[in-house]
Amino acid sequence: MVLLFGTAGTPASSKENDSISGIKRIRELGLGCMELEFVRGVKMGERTARAVRETAERLGIKLSVHAPYYINLNGVGETLIKSKERILNSARIGHICGAKSVVIHAGFIQGGSRQEVYGKIKNQLIEIREILKSEGVSITLRIETMGRNSQFGSLDEAIAITEVEGVMPCIDFSHLHAVTGKNNSREEFASILEFVEDKLGREGLDNMHIHVSGIELSDKGEKRHLVFEESDFKYKELAWAFCDFDIGGMVISESPNLEVDALKLKEEYDNMVRS
């Protein structure tokens, strides 16, 4: 399977900031994918989504979608209702765009044990999947590994929740580093990929969705994203781990310089594959 590299949103060097311009710039840069960022809300209409799909298919660029940040499937009342609608709308528009995955920050650990929160979020995801299936919306829900213990999305949780049909993980290696200050070597990256393979099989490695960036750590975990060269994140060793396990899927740069770090990681990986 092919491993594609791309950016979280339109590259900074794009002439315009819209998604279609971003896809064209991704192609010019020699990258292979882009994540459509709906993080502040789903503001794209169906007409634009169809044009995005046409452009991406014509240029051979694969797409994913990131749902709004303001989601808490462990919430109650209006918070929960709006959270589910944001996921559904992201999936619906993403599907029209031709995206195969929608990345989700699932919620927060509050009002119960992690096990109780897991059960609640699982039930909400089952309901969301049933709605999407009834509408003919075919898109994978990706639960992201998060950078703070107060958030749902440990590696164990992101893998275990795949017991829900149509749910897969989004492995954010930088977040996993931020939580403990560990997970920042070729061996530790390999351990994460071994865990994915053990739980999801070879299919899990062939169909990965990955986020990566430089990261600034605090005593609570993730503080902010940095460019690779301003952080301690060992992206070259991560590239080695990708090569070691011959993974496939999409690697999305969330560094502030987006395409610069996407291209750095791609170059490292390509050099290792050729060596």
Secondary structure per residue as TSV (DSSP state, phi and psi in degrees):
chain	resnum	aa	ss	phi	psi
A	1	M	-	360.0	148.5
A	2	V	-	-83.7	140.8
A	3	L	E	-104.9	118.4
A	4	L	E	-103.9	147.6
A	5	F	E	-119.7	143.0
A	6	G	E	-163.6	-163.5
A	7	T	E	-123.2	155.2
A	8	A	E	-84.5	88.7
A	9	G	S	98.0	-178.2
A	10	T	S	-63.3	130.0
A	11	P	-	-55.9	147.0
A	12	A	T	-62.5	-26.8
A	13	S	T	-85.7	1.5
A	14	S	-	-66.5	142.8
A	15	K	S	-63.6	-35.8
A	16	E	S	-124.0	163.3
A	17	N	-	-96.2	1.3
A	18	D	S	-79.2	164.9
A	19	S	H	-65.2	-39.8
A	20	I	H	-64.5	-43.1
A	21	S	H	-62.2	-38.3
A	22	G	H	-62.5	-43.0
A	23	I	H	-62.1	-43.4
A	24	K	H	-62.2	-39.7
A	25	R	H	-69.1	-37.1
A	26	I	H	-55.8	-45.6
A	27	R	H	-63.1	-44.1
A	28	E	H	-60.6	-35.4
A	29	L	H	-77.4	-12.7
A	30	G	T	83.8	16.8
A	31	L	-	-89.5	171.4
A	32	G	-	-122.4	-4.5
A	33	C	E	-155.8	164.5
A	34	M	E	-150.4	142.4
A	35	E	E	-100.5	124.3
A	36	L	E	-77.5	121.2
A	37	E	E	-94.6	104.1
A	38	F	-	-99.4	25.8
A	39	V	T	-64.8	-24.5
A	40	R	T	-100.1	6.5
A	41	G	-	132.4	154.2
A	42	V	-	-87.8	97.6
A	43	K	-	-109.5	2.4
A	44	M	-	-88.3	133.3
A	45	G	-	-89.6	172.0
A	46	E	H	-65.6	-37.1
A	47	R	H	-63.0	-46.4
A	48	T	H	-64.2	-40.2
A	49	A	H	-60.0	-39.3
A	50	R	H	-66.4	-37.0
A	51	A	H	-69.1	-36.4
A	52	V	H	-61.8	-45.0
A	53	R	H	-61.7	-45.7
A	54	E	H	-59.7	-43.8
A	55	T	H	-65.5	-46.5
A	56	A	H	-62.8	-43.4
A	57	E	H	-67.0	-39.0
A	58	R	H	-65.5	-36.5
A	59	L	H	-95.4	-3.8
A	60	G	T	73.0	33.4
A	61	I	-	-104.8	127.2
A	62	K	E	-85.0	144.4
A	63	L	E	-122.4	149.9
A	64	S	E	-134.1	174.4
A	65	V	E	-130.6	142.1
A	66	H	E	-109.3	120.0
A	67	A	-	-69.0	164.0
A	68	P	-	-55.4	149.1
A	69	Y	S	-65.1	-30.9
A	70	Y	-	-80.9	68.5
A	71	I	-	-130.6	134.6
A	72	N	-	-147.3	95.4
A	73	L	T	-74.5	-2.4
A	74	N	T	-100.6	9.9
A	75	G	-	-81.2	-177.6
A	76	V	-	-132.5	163.0
A	77	G	H	57.8	-134.7
A	78	E	H	-61.5	-34.7
A	79	T	H	-59.3	-45.6
A	80	L	H	-68.5	-43.0
A	81	I	H	-60.2	-47.2
A	82	K	H	-68.4	-35.3
A	83	S	H	-61.8	-45.1
A	84	K	H	-65.9	-39.4
A	85	E	H	-66.5	-36.3
A	86	R	H	-64.8	-39.7
A	87	I	H	-66.4	-46.4
A	88	L	H	-60.3	-44.8
A	89	N	H	-66.6	-37.7
A	90	S	H	-62.0	-42.9
A	91	A	H	-67.0	-41.8
A	92	R	H	-63.5	-49.5
A	93	I	H	-69.9	-39.1
A	94	G	H	-58.7	-41.2
A	95	H	H	-61.1	-43.4
A	96	I	H	-64.1	-36.5
A	97	C	H	-68.5	-16.4
A	98	G	T	91.4	8.7
A	99	A	-	-68.6	144.7
A	100	K	S	-98.1	-15.1
A	101	S	E	-141.1	148.7
A	102	V	E	-124.7	121.4
A	103	V	E	-86.5	137.3
A	104	I	E	-132.0	132.6
A	105	H	-	-87.1	106.3
A	106	A	-	-74.0	-32.6
A	107	G	-	161.4	-167.6
A	108	F	B	-121.1	152.9
A	109	I	-	-88.1	103.6
A	110	Q	-	-157.6	149.0
A	111	G	S	73.7	19.5
A	112	G	S	166.4	178.5
A	113	S	-	-74.1	165.9
A	114	R	H	-60.0	-35.8
A	115	Q	H	-65.7	-40.8
A	116	E	H	-67.5	-40.8
A	117	V	H	-63.9	-41.1
A	118	Y	H	-56.6	-46.5
A	119	G	H	-61.7	-40.5
A	120	K	H	-67.7	-46.3
A	121	I	H	-64.3	-39.2
A	122	K	H	-58.0	-45.9
A	123	N	H	-64.4	-37.6
A	124	Q	H	-66.6	-39.3
A	125	L	H	-66.2	-37.9
A	126	I	H	-60.3	-43.9
A	127	E	H	-65.1	-42.3
A	128	I	H	-63.0	-43.7
A	129	R	H	-62.2	-39.4
A	130	E	H	-64.5	-39.3
A	131	I	H	-64.5	-47.4
A	132	L	H	-62.5	-40.9
A	133	K	H	-63.0	-40.3
A	134	S	H	-66.3	-24.9
A	135	E	T	-92.6	-2.8
A	136	G	T	75.1	23.3
A	137	V	-	-91.8	111.0
A	138	S	-	-103.5	100.8
A	139	I	-	-156.4	142.1
A	140	T	E	-84.6	134.2
A	141	L	E	-87.6	124.7
A	142	R	E	-110.8	113.3
A	143	I	E	-86.5	118.6
A	144	E	E	-81.7	139.7
A	145	T	-	-72.2	132.5
A	146	M	-	-106.0	165.5
A	147	G	S	-96.1	4.4
A	148	R	S	-138.9	144.9
A	149	N	T	-67.9	-18.8
A	150	S	T	-75.5	-8.4
A	151	Q	B	-105.7	146.3
A	152	F	S	-70.9	129.4
A	153	G	-	139.3	37.2
A	154	S	-	-67.2	166.3
A	155	L	H	-59.0	-43.8
A	156	D	H	-58.1	-44.6
A	157	E	H	-68.1	-42.8
A	158	A	H	-65.4	-30.9
A	159	I	H	-81.7	-43.6
A	160	A	H	-63.0	-36.1
A	161	I	G	-68.2	-9.2
A	162	T	G	-70.4	-2.3
A	163	E	G	-63.9	-20.4
A	164	V	S	-78.6	126.2
A	165	E	T	-58.3	134.8
A	166	G	T	83.1	10.4
A	167	V	E	-116.2	133.1
A	168	M	E	-136.6	166.5
A	169	P	E	-85.8	155.3
A	170	C	E	-112.3	111.4
A	171	I	E	-88.8	110.2
A	172	D	E	-98.5	100.8
A	173	F	H	-65.7	-32.0
A	174	S	H	-68.8	-40.1
A	175	H	H	-62.2	-43.1
A	176	L	H	-63.7	-32.2
A	177	H	H	-69.0	-40.4
A	178	A	H	-67.4	-32.4
A	179	V	H	-62.8	-40.9
A	180	T	H	-120.6	-13.8
A	181	G	S	83.2	-3.5
A	182	K	-	-99.6	-152.5
A	183	N	-	51.0	55.5
A	184	N	-	-146.6	39.0
A	185	S	S	-146.7	163.3
A	186	R	H	-56.4	-40.6
A	187	E	H	-67.7	-41.9
A	188	E	H	-71.3	-38.3
A	189	F	H	-61.9	-39.9
A	190	A	H	-62.2	-38.9
A	191	S	H	-61.8	-39.1
A	192	I	H	-64.0	-45.6
A	193	L	H	-67.3	-34.9
A	194	E	H	-62.5	-39.1
A	195	F	H	-64.7	-43.1
A	196	V	H	-59.5	-46.2
A	197	E	H	-65.5	-39.3
A	198	D	H	-62.9	-39.1
A	199	K	H	-89.3	-33.2
A	200	L	H	-114.8	-5.7
A	201	G	H	77.8	-175.8
A	202	R	H	-60.1	-31.1
A	203	E	H	-59.5	-35.2
A	204	G	H	-63.9	-35.6
A	205	L	H	-80.0	-29.2
A	206	D	H	-77.0	-19.3
A	207	N	T	-129.6	59.8
A	208	M	E	-92.2	152.6
A	209	H	E	-127.3	122.4
A	210	I	E	-127.3	138.6
A	211	H	E	-113.2	144.4
A	212	V	E	-155.1	147.8
A	213	S	-	-168.2	171.2
A	214	G	E	-68.1	157.9
A	215	I	E	-146.5	138.1
A	216	E	E	-100.7	130.5
A	217	L	E	-98.7	150.9
A	218	S	E	-131.1	179.4
A	219	D	T	-68.9	-11.8
A	220	K	T	-102.2	-2.9
A	221	G	E	119.0	-132.5
A	222	E	E	-63.0	133.6
A	223	K	E	-107.4	-52.0
A	224	R	E	-164.6	162.6
A	225	H	E	-81.3	145.2
A	226	L	E	-129.6	165.9
A	227	V	-	-73.6	156.2
A	228	F	G	-52.0	-46.7
A	229	E	G	-70.2	-12.9
A	230	E	G	-101.9	6.2
A	231	S	S	-126.8	174.3
A	232	D	-	-93.4	4.9
A	233	F	-	-68.8	127.8
A	234	K	-	-91.9	75.9
A	235	Y	H	-67.3	-28.2
A	236	K	H	-67.5	-37.5
A	237	E	H	-70.8	-31.1
A	238	L	H	-64.8	-40.6
A	239	A	H	-60.4	-38.9
A	240	W	H	-61.3	-43.2
A	241	A	H	-64.2	-40.3
A	242	F	H	-56.5	-44.1
A	243	C	H	-68.5	-42.7
A	244	D	H	-56.1	-39.2
A	245	F	H	-99.4	-1.0
A	246	D	T	50.8	50.2
A	247	I	-	-78.2	162.0
A	248	G	-	-129.0	165.5
A	249	G	E	125.4	-144.5
A	250	M	E	-126.1	136.1
A	251	V	E	-117.9	117.1
A	252	I	E	-108.2	122.1
A	253	S	E	-80.0	126.0
A	254	E	-	-111.3	14.0
A	255	S	S	-64.3	153.7
A	256	P	T	-57.2	-27.5
A	257	N	T	-95.0	12.0
A	258	L	T	37.0	-89.9
A	259	E	H	-70.1	-25.7
A	260	V	H	-62.0	-49.6
A	261	D	H	-74.2	-31.3
A	262	A	H	-60.4	-43.1
A	263	L	H	-70.3	-35.8
A	264	K	H	-61.9	-47.1
A	265	L	H	-67.0	-41.2
A	266	K	H	-61.2	-43.7
A	267	E	H	-62.0	-44.1
A	268	E	H	-58.9	-47.7
A	269	Y	H	-63.4	-46.1
A	270	D	H	-62.5	-40.8
A	271	N	H	-62.5	-38.8
A	272	M	H	-70.0	-39.5
A	273	V	H	-62.2	-37.9
A	274	R	H	-77.0	-22.5
A	275	S	-	-78.2	360.0
